[in-house]
Amino acid sequence: MTKIKRASRILVIDDEASIGEMIATALTASDPLFEVEAVSDSREGLRKALEEDFHVVVTDFRMPGMDGLALLKTLNQKKPLLPVILTTSYGTIETTVEAGKLGVFDFISKPFDVKMLVNVVTAAANSHRMAVEPVAMGVADVSKISMVGKSRVMQNLYLQIGKISASPVTALIQGPTGSGKELVARAIFHHSKRSKNPFITINCAAIPETLLESELFGHEKGSFTGAERQRIGRFEQANTGTIFLDEIGEMTLGTQAKLLRVLQEKEIQRVGGKDLISIDVRVIAATHHDLAKAVKEKKFREDLFYRLAVITLEVPGLKERTEDIPDLIRYFIARHGPELGFPRSVISKEVVEALSQRHWPGNIRQLENAVSELILLARGHLITQHHLGQTGLENGYASQSAGEENGDSLKALVEDIIRQVQAEKIPSAWPALLGLVEKELYTQMSRTTRGNRSQMAKLLGVSRPTVQEKLEHYVIT
């Protein structure tokens, strides 16, 4: 059972006082940080839930005066972040569907297993905590990795994280590039029963196809040229813990088949090895691709897709949570200011408003990079419109690809950059020109090769990790 770091107040509502007291006793005995109060009157329970500070409500379905669905509906309207768990002896498909529409956290049939109820209440308490305060995540230094945002879409995401953390099932995280999919994976891990065990990450797009199998499953000495000693793969390193497979949509069909076998059999075989090695690893995968579409196009195995997508979480892009941008900006200033040597960095309201109104195709990562640049430009002084203009963000210049939006020739582009420098809208000409040309080169190459990293690296004369780095830097998908 996942432990709650601070006391969680649980309200139990059941018209049969003996059952309410039984639930309260079981919850209190399961965790000393549970503070449980039981009431037998549904209207009194609703009043308490609305007026007092509870973190979870466990309520019976059939009660005189007000049934559980009516209570759930009222709480969802007035306290949408408060998780409600329904218990009943009369569960039907219609009842369950209606409860789902009204925002129930979970639905448990009586007679229920006490351990299962405790696990559900624990998950609900975790999700409530994540929904009402910024969530810090990580295994070493939680100040380095955080999820920030109180928008409705983020609140729903926190609730999903809380619900699935206690379960060991495989999860698939989908969302646009730069939206924070790894942070979601770390959140699931951090609140799971495996949080004290290893958390191993691997970017499937950043490792050459020929080396990915060895990276995942390890290899024996002499199994291929350069294999001078035995190597333990990432799955073995993650044993009893969690492995995060980022950009799994980039994995070749051959490697997909081997991964599917690992998920089905829960055992691996090192490259060049004969022994089968049993493993106990929770797999969390992520991608910015539409895997369902990739399955139809025969680019991703259907059986692996369904094996991965036992639970699917959608991470919203920044355009779906623009109200979170001011909080994100202040968080990035607080986080990166000290790292960059300017711990007293502050930002003007006008710049926050300007950044909030801007389109961010690179999502959180792009916004974070922009804030870091502003901190360096201001050098400890108030970040103003002047600094914003130096980045090219003020007039959208930074998002413009050479020839993509205005069809200018190279000569006209250079003239335009010179004018930008003279007007002090950008600090210098060469980095601006180089950045535009490089971005256009990688954009065109990505289109030409249909995103094939290995082919891009060959045609550009650079390494595959360099290709991946540039695509992420320029937010090319």
Residue, then its C-alpha position, 0 to 999 in steps of 0.5 A: m500500500t502506498k503511504i500518505k506523507r501527511a494525515s488524510r481526513i476520510l469521511v465515511i457515510d453509511d446509513e448502517a452505522s455498524i458498517g460505517e464504523m467497521i470501515a472507519t476501524a479498518l482504515t484507521a488500523s491500516d494506516p496511522l495517518f488516516e483520520v476517519e470520521a463516520v456518519s450515518d445520515s446522508r444529509e449530515g454527511l454532505r454538510k460535513a463534506l462541503e464545510e469541512d476539509f476532507h480528502v476522501v469521501v466513502t459513501d453508500f449508494r442506497m440511503p434514505g434522504m439522499d442516495g449516493l449518486a445525488l450526493l456524488k453529483t453535488l460534491n462533484q459540482k461544488k468540490p470537484l477535486l474531492p474524490v468520492i468512492l461509492t460502495t453498494s450491494y446493488g451495483t448495476i451497469e446503469t448505476t456504474v455508468e451514471a456514477g462514472k459520468l458524475g465523476v466517481f473516483d471508484f465504485i466498490s461492490k459489497p461485500f467488499d474486500v477490506k484490503m481492496l478498499v484500503n488501497v482505493v482510499t489510499a490512491a484517492a488520498n494521493s490523487h487529492r493531494m496531487a490535485v490541490e498542490p504542485v506535485a514534486m516528483g523524483v527519486a533523488d532531488v524532488s526540487k529538480i522535477s515538478m509538475v505544476g498546474k491547477s487547470r482542470v485538465m491537469q487536475n484530471l491527470y493528477l486524479q488518473i495518476g493517483k488511481i493507477s499508481a497502486s496498480p502494477v499494470t502497464a501504462l501508455i502515456q501519450g502527448p505532444t513533444g515537450s508536454g512532460k510525459e516523463l514527469v507523469a511516468r515519474a509521478i506514477f512511480h513515485h506514488s507506487k508500491r515500487s517507489k523504493n526500487p529502481f526507476i530506469t529510463i531509456n529513450c528508444a529514439a536516441i539509441p541506434e537500432t543495432l544497439l537498442e536490443s543490447e541496451l534493453f536486454g543486455h549482452e554476453k561477452g563476445s556476442f558481437t564485435g565490440a562486446e568485450r564483456q558481459r553487460i546487464g541490460r536496462f530491464e535487469q537493472a530495473n528488476t523489482g522496479t519500473i522501466f520507462l520506455d520513452e518514444i516507444g513509437e520509434m522502436t522497430l518491428g523486430t525489437q517490438a516483437k522481442l519486447l512483446r515476449v518480455l511483457q508476456e513471459k516476464e523474462i529476458q534473454r541477453v543478446g548472445g545468451k542462452d539462459l532465460i532470466s526472470i524479471d519483475v518490472r513494471v513497464i511505462a511507455a510514452t510516445h508523441h505518435d498516434l500509436a493507434k494510427a501507426v497500428k493501422e499503417k502496420k508501423f506498430r504491432e497491434d498485439l504490443f499496442y494493446r499490451l502496453a495500453v492497459i491504461t492510457l494517459e493523455v498529457p495535455g499540450l500547453k495550448e490546452r492549459t494556458e491558464d497554467i502558464p503564469d504558474l509555470i513561468r514563476y516555477f521555472i524562474a524559481r528553479h533555474g534562477p539559482e542554477l544560472g547564478f541569478p537567484r533573485s530573478v523576477i519577471s514583470k507582469e507584462v512579460v508574463e501576460a505576453l508569454s501567456q498569450r503566445h503559441w508554444p508548439g514545443n509545449i512545456r520544454q519550449l516555455e522552460n527554455a525561453v524562461s531560462e534565456l530571459i533569466l540570462l538576458a536580464r542577469g538578475h534584473l527585472i525581466t521586461q519587454h526589452h529582454l523579451g524582444q531580444t529573444g525574438l519571442e515578442n514578435g513571433y520571430a523565433s518561431q519562424s522557419a526560413g522561407e516557411e512563412n514568408g517565402d523570402s530568399l536567403k538574401a532577404l532573410v539575411e537583410d531581415i536579420i541585420r535589421q533585427v540586430q540593428a533594432e536590438k530585437i536580437p542580440s547578434a546576427w550569426p546565431a540567429l541565421l545559423g539557428l534558422v538555417e539549421k532548423e530548416l535543414y532538420t525540418q526538411m530532412s525530417r520530412t524527406t526521410r519521414g522521421n527516420r532518425s538513422q537515415m537522417a543521421k546518414l544524410l546529414g553526416v552526424s550521429r543519431p543522438t545529434v539528430q535526436e538532440k536537434l529535433e528536440h531543440y527545434v521542436i520538430t516532430 
